Amino acid sequence: MTAIFANVKRLLASDKISYIITALVVLCATSSGDVVLSNGNYTWLLAAFTPFFFVFYDFTKLMHLGASKKDYYLGCLISYGFLAFCISLANTLIHLLIDPLYPAKTVINLMDVCKWTENGIVAAGFQQMFFLLLVMVSLHLLLSMQAHWYGWLTDAVLAAIICIFTPIAPLRGILAGFFQVVMLNGNAVVHIGVCLLLSAAFSLGGLAVLKRKTL
């Protein structure tokens, strides 16, 4: 466990660029008009940036420092969980404390758009946390596959799904239904359960890819 948490510390410490970019966007983003997007939503950028550093920078660095693949991967998963909690807490606090003070008439926060706040702010925070965990784990898997043929195949399949399903109404309904379950879901129990199951599945996929990965 000591080695795993040492990796967690290194991973989190090496993610400084993600922290800085996210903080700058959150603090500097401005909107005008009667309806604006909450600055708290920009905290989600951290969840999008972090897997890139963990996969493309930290893996090689930690392997050269003598870390095992198992410790590296567990460190990544723990870090994703911790960051998901922190991001969710930050956006929730901004939504509660800062959004009401905004001079605009309406401040849109994705927690409301996704129907999470219908279950109360605490449940909404957990829904947001597990959704962000799913985003980071799935991105980690997708990025880890890029060095292999099946990574490029996955990219092609995802692009084909978007291009084909979007213009065709029945297929678009299927795609919309998927997002309805994993994101725009007002049922907290179902939403959290789906996010956890998908995160577990993607984590196992990431482990399988990691076993084949070399420096």
N, C-alpha and C positions, 0 to 999 in steps of 0.2 A: 504493500500500500504506500510505503514511503516513496518508492520510485514513481508510482502513478501520480501522486500529488506533487512531486517535484516536476513532473512533466506538465501538470496542470498549471503550475506557477510559471513555467517557461512559456507555455502556449499563450497564456493570458498576457504575460509581459511583452511578448513579441508582437502583439496585435495593436500596438500603439497607433499606427497609421489609421486603422479602422476607427479607433476611438476619436482621434483628432478630426477626421473628415466628418464623422457623424455629429460630433459636438458642434463643429462649425456650421453645418447645415441646420441643425436644430436651433442654434442661436441666431443665425443670420437670415434664415428663410423668412420672407415677408410676402404677404398677400394683400390685395386691396379689394374692396367691394363689400357687399352685405353678407356674402357667403364665402368663408375661407376654410382652408384645410388646417387642422390643428398641427402646430409644430411638433407635438409629441409623436405624431405618426412617423416623423423622419428618424426617430430612434430605431425604427425597423431596418434602416440602412446597415446598422451594425451586424444584424443577422445575415444580411446579404453579402457583406464584405468578408467577414471572418473566415468562412470555409476556404476562400481563395488563399489566404495566408497559411492556414493550417495544412492545406494539401500541397501547395506549390513551394512553400518556403520552410515551414517547420518540420515536415517529415524528413527531408534531407539533413537539416540541421541537427535534429535529435538523433537520427541514426548515426551520424558522425560522432555525436557525444556519447554513444554507447547505449542508447535506449533501445528496448526491445519493441517490436511492432505491436505487441499486446499492450504494453504500457503506454505507448504513443496513442493507440486507438482509444483505450479507456480514458486517457487524459483528454482526448478530443471530445468524447461523449460527455464527460463530466463538465468540461468547459462550456459546451453547448448548453447544457442544462442550467449552469450558473448564469450564463449570459442571457438566456431566455427569461430567467427569473428577473434579472436586473433590468432588461429592456421593458418587460411587461410592467414592472414596478414604476419605472420612470414615466412611461406613457400614461399609466393610470393616474399617477400623481399630477402630471401636467393636465390631464383631462379634468380632474377634480378641482385643482387649485388655480390653474392659470387660464384654461379655456374660458371659464365664466367671466374673467376680467378683460377679455379681448374686446376691443371697441366694435368689432363687426357684430352684426345682428345674429348671425348664425355661424358657429364654429363646428365643422364636421370632423369628427374623430372616427377612425375606422372601427373602433370598438362598438360604436353605435351602428355604423353601416353594416357590420357583420352580425348584428342582432345580439351580441354577447351581453350588453348591458341590460337586456331584458331580464336577465337572471340575477341581477344585483351586481354591484361593482366587484365584490370578492370573487364570485364565480366568473365574471368577465375577465378578471385578471388571470385566473388559472387557464381559461380558454385561450387567451392570448399567449400565455407562456407555452402551452403545449403546441399551439399552432406554430409559434416561432421555432420551437425545438424541431418540429417536423420539417420546417423550411431549411434549417441548418443541416440536419442529418441528410436530407434528400440532396441538397447541394453538394455536400461532402462526397456522397456516393457518385453523383454525376461527374464531378470534377476528377475524382480518383480514377474513373474509367477512361478519361480522355487519352491516355497513353496506349490504349488497347483498341483493337478493331471493334469490339462490342460497345465501346464508348461512342465511337463515331456512328455506329448503327443506331444506338439509342438516341443520339442527337437527331438523326434523320427521321426516326419514327416519331419523335416528339414534334418536329417541325411539320411532318406530314399530317399528324393529328390536328394540329392547329390550323393548317392550311385547308384541310379537307372538311373537318368537322364544323368550322366556323361558318362557311357560306351555306351549308345544307341544313335546313331547319330541323329535321329529326335528329341528325347527328349533333347539331348545336345544342339541342335539348339534353342530350346525354352528357356533353361537356359541361353544360350549365349545372346539371344535376350533381356532377362530381364536385364542382366548386361549392355547390350548395351544401354538400356534406362536410367537406374538409375546411371550409372557411365561413361561408354565409349561413351558419347554423345556429339557430337560437336555442336548440336543445343542448344544454351544457354536458349532460352525461354522455349522450351519443357523440357529440363533437369531441370531447376529451378522449373517449374510448377509441374513436376512429384515428385520431392523431397519434395516440400511444401505439396502436397496432401497426400503423404505417411506419412510425418511427422505429419500432422494433424490427420490422421487416427490412427497412432500408439500412438499419444498423448491421443486420446480419449480411446483407448484400455488400455493404462496405467492408466488412471483415473478410469476406470471400475475395474481394478485389485486392485487399491489402496483402493477403497471403501470397499473391502472385506478383506483387509490386517489388521492384528492385531499384537501387540507387542509380 
